[in-house]
Amino acid sequence: MRNVEKIIKNQLISFLDKNSSTLEFIEELSSVGDLLFFGGSIRDICFFPDEPPMPRDFDIAIKFNDKKNFDSIISKYNHKRNRFGGYKLQISNLEFDIWDLENTWAFKNTSLYPSEENLAKTVYLNIDGIVYNFNKEKLYDEVFRSTIEKSKLDINLERNPQIELNLLRALVFKEKYNLELSSNLKNVINDYLKDDAYAFVDNLYDLQTSHYNNSYFSKERIKRELSCF
C-alpha cells in the first residue's frame, strides 16, 4: 500500500474515532460492501496530509454485496432521503451522505458504466475526482492529480443536475487551494452572466447558506469575483 493510502486510512479513522459511535457505524457499514469515500474528506487529506481540516461531512458510495443488511443497519438511525436517492444521516456531530454506487445520478443519467474506478469520473469539477476504497485501502486519484499538476479547476463531466452549485464551489476552491479557473469554466460562468447576471449572483449567494450553512462571500464579493470573467 502506498504511503498516501496509509495516511488517508489513518486520518479517516482519526476523524471517525472522535466519537466511538461514528467509527462503529462505519465498521458495521463496511460489512455490506466496499465503502467508497469521495469528495471533500479525501480531497483535503491529500491537500493537507499533516493537518487536514475536519470534514464538513462524509460522502460515501457503497459497492454493495448485501443490500438487505444495509436496510437493517440504516433503519437504526434517523435518516432522510434526498431528491437524488441518497441517504443523509447525522451521528454524533458528524454528517454522512450515503449512496448506492450503481444508482448515483451520473451513472443513471450518463453513459459511464457504474464502477468504483469510474466514480471519480462522474464529478463536474475535476478537483472532486478522487475516490478511496475504505475496505481495500485503494485510491483512485488520476483526475485529482491532473488538477493539482496543472493548478487549474476545470469541468470534468459537463452533465450535472447542480451546475450553479458547482460554479459556487469553483469560486470557493479557487481561493482555498490557490487554483486558476479554466477557460471552460469561465465560459459557463459568462453564459450565466449574460443570461441574467443579477439572478446569478443572488443564486450563488443563497446557495452558500443551503450548501455550506455559511456565507463565504458577500454579494459584492461575488460580483467582484465574477467581474474577472
GUDREN-982465 format. One record per residue (C-alpha): x, y, z; residue number from 1; residue in three letters. Coordinates in steps of 0.001 Angstrom, whole numbers, plus 524288, in hexadecimal, padded with zeros to 5 digits. Example, Ala and Ser with C-alpha at 12.3 -4.5 7.8 and 13.67 -1.06 7.14 Angstrom:
<nodes>
- c1;c2;c3;n;res
- 8300C;7EE6C;81E78;1;ALA
- 83566;7FBDC;81BE4;2;SER
</nodes>
This chain:
<nodes>
- c1;c2;c3;n;res
- 80000;80000;80000;1;MET
- 80555;80D4E;7FC42;2;ARG
- 80867;816E8;8070C;3;ASN
- 7FD6B;82021;802F6;4;VAL
- 7F38E;8152D;80495;5;GLU
- 7F890;8128D;8125A;6;LYS
- 7F724;820F3;81597;7;ILE
- 7E936;8215A;81074;8;ILE
- 7E50E;81553;81827;9;LYS
- 7EB4E;81A3A;824B7;10;ASN
- 7E569;827CF;8235B;11;GLN
- 7D7D1;82295;8207A;12;LEU
- 7D872;819E9;82C79;13;ILE
- 7DD57;82575;8346B;14;SER
- 7D1CE;82DC7;82FFE;15;PHE
- 7C7EE;822F9;8324C;16;LEU
- 7CDA1;81EB2;83F50;17;ASP
- 7CAF4;82BDA;8459E;18;LYS
- 7BE19;82581;8495D;19;ASN
- 7BDA4;816C4;84AC9;20;SER
- 7AFFB;815B0;844F2;21;SER
- 7B457;81B5D;837DF;22;THR
- 7BFAF;811FF;83629;23;LEU
- 7B6EF;806B8;83A46;24;GLU
- 7AD14;80AFA;83007;25;PHE
- 7B755;80AFE;82540;26;ILE
- 7BCBD;7FDDE;8297C;27;GLU
- 7AEF9;7F825;8295D;28;GLU
- 7AC1B;7FE7E;81C3B;29;LEU
- 7B875;7F8C2;8164E;30;SER
- 7B2A0;7EB37;81838;31;SER
- 7A857;7ED8F;80DAA;32;VAL
- 7B1F7;7F15D;802EC;33;GLY
- 7BDB1;7F98B;7FF55;34;ASP
- 7BCBF;80775;804A6;35;LEU
- 7C161;81139;7FA82;36;LEU
- 7C47A;81E28;8010A;37;PHE
- 7C4A7;82978;7F77B;38;PHE
- 7C427;8383E;7F780;39;GLY
- 7C945;841B7;80196;40;GLY
- 7CD70;83864;80C4E;41;SER
- 7D725;83176;80355;42;ILE
- 7DAE1;83D94;7FB90;43;ARG
- 7DF05;8452D;807AB;44;ASP
- 7E6D5;839E4;80D4B;45;ILE
- 7EEAA;839D1;800AC;46;CYS
- 7F020;84893;80091;47;PHE
- 7F38B;849B9;80EFD;48;PHE
- 7F8D9;83C52;81306;49;PRO
- 7FF3C;8411A;81F92;50;ASP
- 7F394;84884;824FC;51;GLU
- 7E762;84683;81CBE;52;PRO
- 7DB7F;84E60;82114;53;PRO
- 7D009;8471C;826EF;54;MET
- 7C6CB;843F9;81BAE;55;PRO
- 7B9C1;84AF0;81AFC;56;ARG
- 7B3DF;83DC2;81785;57;ASP
- 7B793;83090;811EE;58;PHE
- 7B301;82C50;80472;59;ASP
- 7B2C7;81D8D;802D1;60;ILE
- 7AE6E;81524;7F772;61;ALA
- 7AC89;806C2;7FA97;62;ILE
- 7AFF6;7FBCC;7F144;63;LYS
- 7A629;7F26D;7F71B;64;PHE
- 7A748;7E407;7F9B0;65;ASN
- 79C35;7E3CB;803C1;66;ASP
- 791A3;7EDF8;80140;67;LYS
- 787E8;7E786;80A87;68;LYS
- 790FD;7E8D3;81623;69;ASN
- 79359;7F714;8127A;70;PHE
- 784D4;7F9B9;81405;71;ASP
- 78576;7F388;8217A;72;SER
- 79125;7FBE4;82579;73;ILE
- 78BCC;808B2;8204C;74;ILE
- 77EA9;8068F;826FB;75;SER
- 78563;807DC;8343B;76;LYS
- 788D0;81614;8318F;77;TYR
- 780F6;82240;82EDA;78;ASN
- 78283;824BF;82070;79;HIS
- 77BFF;82B01;814DA;80;LYS
- 77CB2;82933;80634;81;ARG
- 780FF;83447;7FD6E;82;ASN
- 77B27;83733;7F025;83;ARG
- 785D2;82F59;7E963;84;PHE
- 7832F;82308;7F13E;85;GLY
- 78E53;823E8;7FAF3;86;GLY
- 78D69;82276;809B8;87;TYR
- 790EB;82D83;812F6;88;LYS
- 79439;82A50;82119;89;LEU
- 799F0;83166;82CB9;90;GLN
- 7A0E2;82914;836C1;91;ILE
- 7A63C;83074;8424F;92;SER
- 7AAD4;83D22;83BE8;93;ASN
- 7AECA;8370E;82EE4;94;LEU
- 7A68E;8370F;82291;95;GLU
- 7A684;82C19;81891;96;PHE
- 7A129;82C12;80AC2;97;ASP
- 7A024;81E0D;80636;98;ILE
- 79D50;8192A;7F878;99;TRP
- 79B36;80C73;7F176;100;ASP
- 7A682;80C84;7E7B8;101;LEU
- 79E65;8072F;7DC8E;102;GLU
- 7936D;810FF;7DEAC;103;ASN
- 79AD6;81DCE;7DF8D;104;THR
- 795BB;82884;7D69A;105;TRP
- 7A121;82825;7CD1E;106;ALA
- 7A0D4;81981;7CB0B;107;PHE
- 79229;819F9;7C8C3;108;LYS
- 7929D;825BC;7BF95;109;ASN
- 79F3C;82461;7B7D8;110;THR
- 7A5D7;819BA;7B008;111;SER
- 7AFF8;8171B;7BAA4;112;LEU
- 7AFD5;80914;7BF79;113;TYR
- 7AD50;8083D;7CE3E;114;PRO
- 7BA23;803F6;7D46F;115;SER
- 7C2FC;808AE;7DF3B;116;GLU
- 7CD54;80C09;7D513;117;GLU
- 7C3B0;814DD;7CDEF;118;ASN
- 7BE2D;81BA0;7D9FF;119;LEU
- 7C915;825C6;7D9AD;120;ALA
- 7C54F;828DC;7CBA9;121;LYS
- 7B72B;82C5C;7CF00;122;THR
- 7BA22;83980;7D564;123;VAL
- 7B7CB;846C6;7CF25;124;TYR
- 7C447;84D15;7D46A;125;LEU
- 7D110;8460F;7D220;126;ASN
- 7D5BF;84908;7DFE0;127;ILE
- 7CB22;83FD8;7E500;128;ASP
- 7D064;83473;7DCFF;129;GLY
- 7D5CC;82C75;7E83A;130;ILE
- 7D06B;81FFF;7EE6B;131;VAL
- 7D589;81761;7F969;132;TYR
- 7D145;80955;7FB8B;133;ASN
- 7D115;80847;80A5F;134;PHE
- 7D025;7F96E;80A9C;135;ASN
- 7DB16;7F6BE;800F3;136;LYS
- 7E325;802F1;80407;137;GLU
- 7E3CA;8067C;7F5B7;138;LYS
- 7E459;81433;7F01F;139;LEU
- 7DF34;8190B;7E309;140;TYR
- 7E502;8267C;7E11D;141;ASP
- 7E8F1;82813;7D2DD;142;GLU
- 7DF5B;83339;7D039;143;VAL
- 7E2E1;83A08;7DCFC;144;PHE
- 7F192;838E7;7DAC8;145;ARG
- 7F042;83EB2;7CD33;146;SER
- 7E915;84A43;7D329;147;THR
- 7F3F3;84CD7;7DCE7;148;ILE
- 7FEB3;84B42;7D2D3;149;GLU
- 7F839;85561;7CA0D;150;LYS
- 7F3C3;85E12;7D574;151;SER
- 7E729;86018;7CE14;152;LYS
- 7D8E6;85DA5;7D13A;153;LEU
- 7D1AE;85838;7C58E;154;ASP
- 7C52E;85152;7C1A1;155;ILE
- 7C6D3;842A5;7C255;156;ASN
- 7B90E;83E20;7BE87;157;LEU
- 7AFF2;84855;7B8DC;158;GLU
- 7A329;841A5;7BBE2;159;ARG
- 79F51;844C4;7C9E6;160;ASN
- 7929D;8481B;7D0FB;161;PRO
- 79901;852A5;7D983;162;GLN
- 7A151;85AFD;7D091;163;ILE
- 79F3F;867DE;7D7C6;164;GLU
- 7A329;8618E;7E49D;165;LEU
- 7AF85;85C73;7DE33;166;ASN
- 7B2A0;869F8;7D8E6;167;LEU
- 7B179;86F44;7E6BC;168;LEU
- 7BA65;8645C;7EB67;169;ARG
- 7C408;867F6;7E0AD;170;ALA
- 7C501;875BE;7E63C;171;LEU
- 7C71F;8703B;7F3E9;172;VAL
- 7D16D;86672;7EF6B;173;PHE
- 7D84B;870A3;7E717;174;LYS
- 7DB5B;87819;7F386;175;GLU
- 7DD07;86CA1;7FCCE;176;LYS
- 7E6B3;86532;7F459;177;TYR
- 7EC81;87092;7ECAB;178;ASN
- 7E846;86B53;7DF6D;179;LEU
- 7E4C5;871B6;7D28D;180;GLU
- 7D7F0;86FC9;7CB73;181;LEU
- 7D87F;869A0;7BDF9;182;SER
- 7D324;8706B;7B1FD;183;SER
- 7C83D;86635;7B1E9;184;ASN
- 7C3B7;86A39;7BF77;185;LEU
- 7C4DF;878A2;7BC39;186;LYS
- 7BC98;87699;7B013;187;ASN
- 7B1DF;86FF3;7B7F0;188;VAL
- 7B21A;87AEE;7C1F4;189;ILE
- 7B16C;88506;7B719;190;ASN
- 7A593;87E2F;7B14F;191;ASP
- 79E7D;87F6A;7BE60;192;TYR
- 7A29C;88DAB;7BF7D;193;LEU
- 79DA9;890BA;7B1E5;194;LYS
- 790BC;88A11;7B4A7;195;ASP
- 78DAE;89147;7C162;196;ASP
- 7993B;89658;7C93B;197;ALA
- 79125;89B45;7D4BA;198;TYR
- 789DE;88E76;7D66B;199;ALA
- 79688;886C7;7D518;200;PHE
- 79D33;88E92;7DFE1;201;VAL
- 7913B;88D1A;7E8A4;202;ASP
- 790BD;87E76;7E637;203;ASN
- 79F28;87C91;7E976;204;LEU
- 79DAE;8849D;7F5C5;205;TYR
- 791BF;87CD6;7FA48;206;ASP
- 79810;86FC9;7F706;207;LEU
- 7A2A3;87281;8010D;208;GLN
- 798C0;871A3;80C09;209;THR
- 791E9;86573;80726;210;SER
- 79E7D;85E1F;803DF;211;HIS
- 7A89F;8630F;80D8F;212;TYR
- 79FF4;868B8;81852;213;ASN
- 7A90A;87449;81746;214;ASN
- 7AB9E;88045;80EEE;215;SER
- 7B94C;87FC9;80945;216;TYR
- 7B6E9;88B64;8006F;217;PHE
- 7AE82;89780;8011E;218;SER
- 7A6A3;89AE1;7F509;219;LYS
- 7B06E;8A5A1;7F21B;220;GLU
- 7BBA3;89C05;7F32D;221;ARG
- 7B4C3;892A7;7E9EC;222;ILE
- 7B2C4;89DC6;7E03E;223;LYS
- 7C140;8A124;7E10C;224;ARG
- 7C53F;89300;7DF15;225;GLU
- 7BC67;89198;7D352;226;LEU
- 7C096;89E7E;7CD5E;227;SER
- 7CD92;8982B;7C9C3;228;CYS
- 7C6AD;88F71;7C009;229;PHE
</nodes>
